[in-house]
């Protein structure tokens, strides 16, 4: 799980943010705190494990 809501998320613009998301997701990680809209960035993300579900909230 990766929290992406920080003051450097858009250092390389929207393209950089999207490329980073592509690589994070390709690695099988769950990310929160970023998206194409503020509403999307504020959504909780979930990771299911054999022991239960884990939520990550990362508010920009």
C-alpha positions in Angstrom: 0.0 0.0 0.0 1.3 3.4 -1.0 0.2 6.8 0.1 0.6 9.2 -2.7 -0.9 12.4 -1.2 2.0 14.6 -0.6 3.5 17.9 -1.8 5.6 16.2 -4.4 2.9 14.2 -6.2 2.8 16.6 -9.1 6.4 17.6 -9.3 6.5 16.2 -12.9 3.0 17.3 -13.8 -0.1 15.2 -14.4 1.8 13.0 -16.8 4.4 12.1 -14.2 1.6 11.4 -11.7 -0.1 9.0 -14.1 3.2 7.2 -15.1 3.9 6.7 -11.4 0.4 5.3 -10.8 1.0 2.9 -13.8 4.2 1.6 -12.2 2.7 1.3 -8.7 -0.3 -0.7 -10.0 1.9 -2.8 -12.3 3.9 -3.8 -9.2 0.7 -5.1 -7.6 0.6 -2.3 -5.0 -2.5 -0.4 -3.9 -2.3 3.4 -3.9 -4.4 6.1 -2.3 -4.3 9.9 -2.4 -4.1 10.4 -6.1 -6.5 10.4 -9.1 -8.0 12.3 -12.0 -10.2 14.3 -9.6 -10.1 15.4 -6.0 -13.0 13.1 -5.3 -11.1 10.1 -6.7 -8.0 11.0 -4.8 -10.0 11.1 -1.5 -11.4 7.6 -2.0 -10.3 4.9 0.4 -8.4 2.0 -1.3 -8.5 -1.6 -0.1 -6.2 -4.6 0.0 -7.7 -8.0 0.8 -5.6 -10.5 2.7 -6.3 -13.9 4.1 -6.6 -12.3 7.5 -9.0 -9.6 6.4 -9.3 -6.3 4.5 -7.0 -3.4 5.0 -8.0 0.2 4.1 -5.8 3.1 3.2 -7.1 6.7 3.3 -4.7 9.3 2.1 -6.2 12.7 1.8 -4.5 15.3 -0.5 
